[in-house]
Amino acid sequence: MATNGDLNRKLRMALVGGGSGSFIGRVHATAAVLDNRAALVAGALSSNPERAKASAADYDIPEARAYTSYQEMLEKENALPESERIDFVSVATPNHMHFPVAKAALEAGFNVMCDKPMTLTLAEAEELYEVVQKSGAVFAVTHNYTGYPLIRQAREMILNGDLGEINAIRVQYIQGWLRTKLEDTDQKQAAWRSDPAKSGAAGAYGDIGTHAYNLGRYMTGLLPDKVSSHLTTFVEGRKLDDYGTTVIRYENGALCTLTASQISHGRENDLAIEIDGTKAAIQWRQENPNEMIFRQNGEPHKIYTRSPGAPFMTPMGDAACRIPAGHPEGFFEAFANIYRAAFDAMALRALGKDFEKKDTIYPNIHDGVEGMYFIQQCVASSGQDGAWLPLKHDAARR
Ligand SMILES: NC(=O)c1ccc[n+]([C@@H]2O[C@H](COP(=O)([O-])OP(=O)(O)OC[C@H]3O[C@@H](n4cnc5c(N)ncnc54)[C@H](O)[C@@H]3O)[C@@H](O)[C@H]2O)c1
């Protein structure tokens, strides 16, 4: 099959963020090219102009397209002939830079792959929503955990009614790396994450709580109604929350408990979810992502393994796999599944064809706004000793 279908060429990527010593930019660069459907050709890789230029060699970005700022990049790329110009911009900067970069890229006509949380504030998210609508561009948010094959399998099983009506979600995202006050050392990732000007109104809840919330929403499709949240800071002197527990009530009466922690000794990236339905329950952990447990009273427990081609796999679960069962797939592949679905839409747009904008496989602007609303309401509820506050937003995906 031709690359990107009728488009018959690779999509051209630009990366913002990802300079030497950073984390997620390299993941974007790897995930985007995993299926041979894109090439990284340009970048504004760091806030430091010298480092931005110097880091380009790590990605094989030619010197002429290693820019010192995202503004320079957008201007110069737009001046190139269409046959060379970038198709999309991946935003892998700290949170405070997502909005200016994403907005400018959309206004310059480019598609955007934006990391989470989508913006610094809800007001920015709502403005970006309007910009996306006006632009007609593809816009995805890398809530990458939704890309795991067994998460997509579970979503399809839930939407098919295999679990019956959903009564409860228990989701947790537990880390331990901020048990010590790393922001007082020269650890860059910790420094910006605990600075409200760069991270936003929440710490653990913005960084990992939004992933957990998005996962429950993506898997069940349940619409939120109200939220009651308790966020706290256990490490003395830290400016943002490093632990929190929240209760969400959904419109159908289901209850969700969501805990996010950065201060639990020995815990790495323990994103785990259990969903109880009237007919069955499921359980999944991202630290063991190729297995999912399915339970029904009176029956032996079933372990679903990621098994492309097996009769029990749903179409979405199956389509998200790349290699046969038993060969572990993980973080990069799940991340690449967000890119893969967005590339389908980008190829259609490049061909001047219509593409789905709301009910997309990949997390989109609706999910991004919802994530920012979730953060805002959790912080507000916590400030009122856990008062129940509304959690319905007009932009919600339904
Ligand atoms: N989806 C995920 O699983 C996941 C995981 C980790 C981080 N993230 C998100 O990714 C983003 C980056 O996190 P990180 O851990 O990689 O941070 P990081 O500190 O490791 O890297 C940030 C990079 O952005 C660069 N940068 C800052 N301002 C810039 C600007 N104006 N122009 C160009 N580059 C600029 C920095 O120089 C650095 O290279 C954050 O929003 C974070 O929430 C997502």
The ligand as an ORCA input file, in Angstrom:
! r2SCAN-3c Opt
* xyz 0 1
  N       2.123     12.013     27.254
  C       2.969     11.644     28.185
  O       3.003     10.495     28.599
  C       3.931     12.648     28.756
  C       5.045     12.238     29.493
  C       5.931     13.206     29.944
  C       5.696     14.541     29.710
  N       4.570     14.909     29.028
  C       4.301     16.326     28.749
  O       5.235     16.732     27.775
  C       5.661     18.064     27.995
  C       7.167     18.099     28.164
  O       7.550     17.316     29.265
  P       9.047     16.760     29.438
  O       9.046     15.884     30.626
  O       9.538     16.235     28.162
  O       9.816     18.126     29.765
  P      11.373     18.416     29.610
  O      11.681     19.492     30.584
  O      12.136     17.151     29.682
  O      11.506     18.958     28.115
  C      10.939     20.165     27.683
  C      11.686     20.639     26.447
  O      10.968     21.770     25.917
  C      11.929     22.784     25.608
  N      11.299     24.098     25.573
  C      10.866     24.884     26.590
  N      10.379     26.034     26.124
  C      10.514     25.993     24.762
  C      10.229     26.893     23.720
  N       9.677     28.077     23.970
  N      10.520     26.532     22.453
  C      11.083     25.323     22.185
  N      11.385     24.440     23.137
  C      11.098     24.766     24.416
  C      12.990     22.640     26.687
  O      14.169     23.308     26.324
  C      13.117     21.121     26.719
  O      13.963     20.666     25.687
  C       4.887     18.531     29.220
  O       3.755     19.233     28.824
  C       4.483     17.232     29.920
  O       3.295     17.375     30.663
  C       3.720     13.994     28.544
*
